[in-house]
Amino acid sequence: MRDLKNFFKQLDYVLIAVVLLLAGIGILMIASATKSEPGNRQLLVQSIAVGLGIVLMLVVSMIDYESYTGFSKLLYIGSICVLVFVLIFGQGKAETGANSWIRVGGIGIQPSELVKIAFCITFSIQLSKNHESINAPKTLCKLLLFFSVLAGLVVLQNDTGTALVFLFMCLCMLFAAGLSYKYIIAAIISVAAFMPFAFFVLMKPYQRERILVFFNPERDATGSGYQVLQSKIAIGSGEFLGRGYMQGPQNQLGMLPEKETDFIFGVIGEEFGFIGCVIIMILLLILIIRCIHNGLQAKDSLGSFMCIGIAAMYIFHTFENIMMCIGLMPVTGIPLPFLSYGGSSVLTNFIAVGLVLSVRARRRSLRF
């Protein structure tokens, strides 16, 4: 009982409070976005996911993060098997061609979301074993191959947005492990040189269209550019204080597509204005800062890499989603952490926080 009491004393209650507040706001905004939906199934699913996510967050926080080292290979192989299964049997949206969902009855699961956590754990373990020789070409190639297998399977599902999340997590964790700047500069030059080939040869037509529409939304104002234009109108019409909860015309009249998922930030901007957007961004910034802070306070490199990986995931999701909603980044279908509708996303985010709390609680030795 004394150890359990000490464990709860060590938890990051600022992080927990921010997460619960974001999840609560998310439920309220989804209620507004789906007000006209018959039965409002999305609100029920999100509420159940949040409740289950809180339980999983506490359970994961009680598990010693170092214990994952014992079955990291199994976790990695399991992730590969799951992604291959999705590649063969997965379903998705016909307009994007992404087959990243497994549907059983009326329940849909996106395994690549949960694989983000598995990747963060297993890649952190690899880094903790090899970070002293991180700049040796053999070590770096091994680490990049480790990453490429999972990311490549996600790319084959035509889920480019999620693959970019994996890439950003990988780069941030490598940088935290002490990757030399010469590799970073070489990577930037290589990517810049590769982009024309990727655009004209590798990208699907809908992916190229998203990029072209990003630079000129009016190019297809009633098609590919419609979402971004409507999102910008919604956010702009909210002005400083917003139109009021459940009072946004773009939202309530159904003119903003994907309003409960990808463009939930547009609903926030319309109904709560500039002030509401700033509050959400501050909460998400605190979430990211607390993850990084706990990583810096970790007792070992393994815990640090895990927290950095989780922070990187939140950074990419936050930056990409918000910039996408205001027309400053291409549309990729990346959800806003804890706010966008989606059971898989919500559960992944809560499990990720649980992992950070596990690192935080074990800054000092604990025994259960």
Residue, then its C-alpha position, 0 to 999 in steps of 0.5 A: m500500500r505504501d508503494l502504491k501511495n508513492f506511485f500516485k504521488q509521483l504521477d504528473y497531475v498537470l498532464i492528466a488534468v490537461v488530457l481529461l480537459l481536452a477529452g471532455i472538450g472533444i466530447l462537447m465538440i463532437a456533440s455539436a458536430t453530430k447534433s443533426e445525426p440520427g441516434n448520435r452514434q458518434l457521441l456514444v462511441q467517443s464517450i465509451a472510448v474516452g472512458l475505456g481510454i482513462v482506464l487503459m491510461l491508468v493500467v499502462s501507467m502502473i506497468d514498469y516501462e522497462s518490462y517491455t524490453g523482455f518481449s519487444k521482439l514479439l511486440y514488433i513482429g506482432s505489429i508487422c503481422v497486424l499491418v499485413f493483415v490490414l493490408i490484405f483484409g483492410q477496408g477504407k474510403a473509396e475516395t482516398g483508396a486508403n485501406s487502413w481499417i478492420r471492420v467487424g459488424g458496425i465496429g471499425i478499428q484502425p490498427s496503425e494507430l495502436v502500432k504507433i505505440a508499439f513502434c515508440i516502445t520497440f524503437s526506443i528499446q533499439l535506440s537505448k541499446n545502440h545510442e552510443s554508436i548511433n552515428a556508425p553507418k551500420t547502426l544507423c542503417k539497422l535502425l532505419l530498416f527497423f523503422s522502414v518495415l512498419a512505415g512501409l506497410v502503412v504506406l502500402q495501405n495508402d495511408t500516407g498521413t500516418a506514415l508521415v507520423f511514423l517518420f516524424m517520430c523516428l527522426c525526433m527520436l534519432f535526433a534525441a539519441g544524438l544523430s549527427y547533423k551531417y546525416i540530417i543535412a544529407a537527409i534534407i537534400s535527399v528528400a528535396a531531390f526525391m520529391p519530384f520523382a515521388f510527386f510524378v511517379l509514386m503518388k496516387p492521383y488523389q494525393r497529387e490533387r491534394i497537394l495542387v489544391f493546397f496551393n490553390p484551393e479554388r482549383d477544385a472549389t466544389g471537390s478536393g478544395y471544398q473541405v479546406l475552403q469551408s473550414k477557413i470560412a467556418i474559422g474566419s466567421g467565428e471571429f474573436l469570440g465565436r458564434g456560440y456553442m451549437q450555433g455555427p451555421q457551417n457546422q449545423l447546416g452540414m456545409l463543413p465535411e468531416k467536421e467531427t473528425d479531420f476538421i473538428f478544429g473548424v467547428i471550434g473556431e466557428e463556435f468559440g472564435f479566436i479565443g477558443c482556438v488559442i485555448i485549445m492550442i495552449l492545452l495541446l502545447i502543455l500536453i507536448i511540453r509535459c511529455i518532453h519534460n517527463g522525458l528529460q526527467a526520466k531515470d534512463s535513456l529508454g524512458s527519455f526516448m519513449c517520452i520524446g517519441i510520444a511528444a513527437m506524435y502529438i506535435f505532428h498530429t497537432f501541427e498538421n491538423i491545425m495547419m490543414c484546417i486553416g489551409l497552410m498544410p495539405v489535407t492528410g486525414i490526421p486527427l487532432p489529439f483527444l478532440s477528433y472523433g475516433g475510438s482508435s485514435v482516442l485509445t492510442n492517445f490515452i495509452a501514450v499518456g499512460l506510457v509517459l506517466s509510467v516513465r514519470a512515476r519511475r524517476r525513483s525506484l518503485r516496487f509493486 
